Amino acid sequence: MVDPFGNGITAATGVKGGHVTEMHNAFCRALMGSAKSAGVPVKGANAYDTCNGVFGKCLHKDDLLSVSDEAKVEKQLQKIVPDGVLEAGNIAAPMPLENSNNPLFGRKTLTDAKTLASHAKTPDQRAEDFQREISNEVRGLDAEFPGSTFERTLKSYGKDGRYLVFVAGPFANLSKDVALLTDFVARLRAVRLLNDWDISPGQALALNRRLLIQKFGHLTSLLWARLILGRFRDAVSRLPLETTTGAGKGADSDDPLTLLNINGGAYRGSHVPGA
């Protein structure tokens, strides 16, 4: 509860949405973009590079589906479309850093990003929940449409169908799959560094790994801050309504949050309680 009316940010209705989606997209695209910049073919690094075709040919159709079935299938497919694909099938762990157990080398891997505001579970627990949900979805589709190949297609990616699940927790704590991608990209970048600097392979790897850890950690913190400030600006009044309706009443020009809200902190949504 964050305002004089006792309202919470996430419970407010009638306000501008999309803050979580914006955070999700920026988080996912930054991670996939880091792999792309290291020379790995990827999908999901920008808004136009979608993964809609991953499961597009899995449905076996002997007869045309009814309109209702078409709509149902389309809705179900949206649940399993990945956010990204890391196409590292032809990429081996580079010399002299080949001694790696990183399972991303030599495989095509599906990726998905999640934001986790809850304290009830850890990012890794949320990642495991997602993996279980996806497995259940593809098995359900195959059972509902005999002859389909959803589960077989899923298992053709990663290690027996394992996704890379990037979860951004509420304190910029990230799932272990982010560390897996960090190690993968750091090894590729370290090879470039070894060509230019007279340092050991271990130093090159450590430098690149540290840079990526800082980059992803700072990015996640900033994205959460932007999400919170955006919801605060759009949904929350810092002052009782009667003081915000008068010209300048109750305004504090030294408060930096005043600059974020042209309405002086008043509610913006027409259906927000207290508006």
N, C-alpha and C positions, 0 to 999 in steps of 0.2 A: 504494500500500500504506500503510494509515493506522493499523494497530493492531499490538499485540505479536505477533499470530499471522501477520502478513503478508497479511491479507485486505484487499481493496479494497471501497469502499462499494457500487459498482454491481453487483459480482459476488455479493453476499450473497443467499442464497435463504431462503425461509421467513419473510420479514419483511413488515411492513405495506407495501403498495404504494400507488400512486396519487399519489406526490409530483409526478411529471412531469405527470400529467393535471391536478392542481390548479394547477400553475404555468401550464400551457397555457391553461386556462379563464380564470384570472384575468387573464392577459396579453391574451387575445383580447377578453374582455368589457370591459376598461378602454378599449381602443382603439375598439371599436364604440360604447361608451357615450359617449365624447367626441364622436363624430359625432352621436349622438342628442341630446345636450345642446345641440348647436349648431343643432338644428332639422331634421336630416336623417332621413328615415325609414330605419330599419335593421332587419336581423334579426341575431341573434347577440349581443345586448347582455346577455342573461341566460339562465339554464338552460332557461326555458320557451319561448324565442323561437328555435326551431330552423329549419334550412333544408332539411329533409328533402324538401320538395316541389319543389325547383328542377329536378331531373331526373326527377320522379315520373311524367311523362306522355310520356317519350321512347320507351318501349318499344312497338314495334308488334306486336300479338298477333293473328295470324290464327286461331290455335288456342291452347287452354290449354296452358301449359307443364307439363312433368312436375314431380314433386316435387323431383327432383334439380336440374333446371334452375332452378326457383323459388329454391332455396337458393343456387345458384351466382350467380344474378342479384342476389339480395339482398346477398350478400357483396361482389360487384363494385360495387354501388351505394354501399355504405358507404365505399368508397375515394374516391369522387368527390363526396360530399356536402360542400359548403363549410361553413366555420365561421360565415360571415356574408355578408350582402348589403348593400351600400351603395346605396340607391335614390335616386340623385341625378339621375335622368333629367330631372326638371323644374326642376333647380336650376342657374342660370347664375352665372358669376363675378360677384360683387356690385360695384356702383358704390360708391366710385370705385376699386375694386381689380380692375377687370375685365381689366386687362392681365396675364393669366396664361396660361401654357401647361399648366397642371395638367389632365391628361386625365380627372380624376374628375368635373369639372363636366359636366352634361348627359348622364351615362351611369349605367346600373346596372352595378355592378361586384361580382363575387364576391371574397370574401376568405378567407384561410386563415392560421392561425398555426402556427409551428413553433418548437420549442426545439432549440438546437444546442450540445451540450456539446463536440463534437469541435473540435480545432484544425486538422484536415486540410483544411478548406475554410472560406470566409468565409460570412457570412450571405447575401450576394447570390448566391454560387454555390449555396447550398442552395435559395434561392428559384427559381433557374433550373432546378435539378434537379426541383423540385416541378412547375413549369409544364410541363416536358417529360413528366413522369410522367402528369399529368392529360390532356395531349393524346393520349398513347399509349393511355390507358385508354378514352377516349371513342371513339377510332377503332376500338379493338378491340371494343367493345360494338356499334358499328354494323356491323362486319364479321360478328360472330357472330350478330346478329339483324337481318337485312336489313329495311329499311324503318324502322328506328329513327332517332331524331333527336338523339342525344346530342351529336354534334359540332356540329350546327347550333345547338342550344340553348346550348352553351358559347360559341360565337362571337357569340351575341346579347348577351352580357355584356361589359363592358369594351371595350378596343380590340382587336377581333378575338380575343376570348376570353381576354385577359390577366387573370389574377388579381392581386389585391393580396396579396402573400405577406409576412406579418409574421414575421420570424425574429429570435428573441432569442438572441444569441451568448453565449459563456461569460464575457465581460467587459462585459456590458450593451451590447455593440456590436450595432446593429440594422440590418436590411436597409434599402435605400433606399426601399422601399415605405412604411415607417413615416414617413420624411420627407415622402413624397408626401401621406399622410393628414394629417400635421401641418400642412403648408402649406394643404391644403384646409380643415381645421377652423379654422385661424388666420385665414383670410380671412373666414370667416363670423362669427367672434367679433369681428373687428376692426370690422365694420360696427356692431355693438352699441356698441362702445367709442366710436366716432366720434359716436354720437348723444348721449353723456353727457359726453365730454371734449373740450376744445378743443385737439386735437393733430392732427398731419398724418396722412394715411393710412399713410405709411411707418412712422411711429412706432407707430401702432396695430397694424399687422401685425407689426412686430418684437417688440413687447411680448407679444403673444399667442403668437407662434411660440416665443419664449424660454420662456414659462411651460409650454407643452406639451412642449418638449424636456426641460426639467427634470422634469416630471411623469413622462413615459415612461421617462426614464433612471433616475430614482430607483426607480420601480416595478420595473423589470427587475432592478436590483441587489438589491432587497429580496426579490423572488421567488426569485432564485437562492440567496440566503442562506437563505431558509426551506427550500428544497428540500434544500440540503446539510446543514443542521442536522437536518432531519427524517430523512434517511437515516442520518446519524451516530447520532442517538438510537436509531433502530430496529435498526441493523445492526452497529454497531461497538463493540467493547470497548476501553476505554483502558488496562485493566490485564489481566494474565494471569488466566485463569479462577479459579485457586486463591485469588487474593487477593480476588476479587469475591464468592466464596461465603461467606466468613467475615463475621461481623457487624462491619462498620465497618473491616475490615482494608484498609489501603491507600487509604482514602478521604481526600480532601483537601477539607475544607469550604470552603477559600478559592477553589476552582476553580469558576468560574461554570457550567461544563458539567455539574457534578454536579447542578445544579438542573433540568437538562433531562432527566435519566434517573433515574427512581426506583429502578432496579436498580443504581445506582452504576456505570454504564458497562458492565455485563455484556450479553452477547448476549440478544436477546429471541426471535429465531426458533428454533424447535426443530430446524431443519435447517441452521442456519448453522454452518460449520466452527468447531470449538472450543467449541460450546455444551455 
